[in-house]
Amino acid sequence: MTTKDIQTKQDIELLVRTFYGKVQSDDLLGPFFHRMIPNEEEWEKHYKLLIAFWELNLMDIKGFDGNPAKAHHGVDKVFKQSITINHFDRWVKLWSETIDTLYKGEMADKAKMRARNMAKGMYKKILEQRPGGYILPGDPTNLSFG
């Protein structure tokens, strides 16, 4: 483990590329990403988009131009509404493990916290957009990820 915190665009790029390398080889998440991002050219576009996304969310650097809710809803449609809480749990787990391997500090903690909150919100948005809405057991405000 390193003692360096996330400080630069290069740090975010290393995090994003390392994390999505794990995602691509993950047995649960990999199939979704391989189908939606089928080649290296598309992966490079995705990396650039996600680096800009995390620059905005961690460092308040403008430049991200995307709609994550629309993108995730599209993936859920392609996969016939098969995205579950398990997918988001795995995403958060891999993200947090990657951060813990590469970085330590306030910004690293912020990146993990933001990912947990985003996963919770994104899952709820996906469920809301499914035909017929959704019903979650218990209190949906108490969903926890990671």
Long-range contacts (C-beta under 8 A, 24 or more apart in sequence): 1-100, 1-101, 1-104, 2-101, 2-102, 2-103, 2-104, 3-104, 3-105, 4-103, 4-104, 4-105, 5-103, 5-104, 5-105, 5-106, 5-107, 5-108, 6-58, 6-99, 6-103, 6-105, 6-107, 6-108, 6-111, 7-107, 9-51, 9-55, 9-61, 11-102, 11-103, 12-51, 12-54, 12-55, 12-58, 12-59, 13-47, 13-51, 14-102, 15-54, 15-98, 15-99, 15-102, 15-103, 15-111, 16-47, 16-50, 16-51, 16-54, 17-47, 18-98, 18-101, 18-102, 19-94, 19-95, 19-98, 20-46, 20-47, 20-50, 22-94, 22-97, 22-98, 23-91, 23-94, 26-90, 26-94, 28-86, 28-87, 28-90, 29-87, 29-90, 29-91, 29-94, 32-75, 32-79, 32-83, 32-87, 35-78, 35-79, 36-75, 36-78, 54-111, 57-114, 58-107, 58-110, 58-111, 58-114, 68-118, 68-122, 69-122, 69-125, 72-122, 72-125, 72-126, 73-125, 73-126, 73-129, 76-126, 76-129, 76-130, 81-130, 81-131, 83-123, 83-126, 85-123, 85-143, 85-145, 88-119, 88-120, 88-122, 88-123, 88-145, 89-119, 89-145, 89-146, 91-115, 91-119, 92-116, 92-119, 92-145, 92-146, 93-146, 95-146, 96-146, 112-146, 115-145, 115-146, 116-144, 116-145, 116-146, 119-145, 119-146, 120-144, 120-145
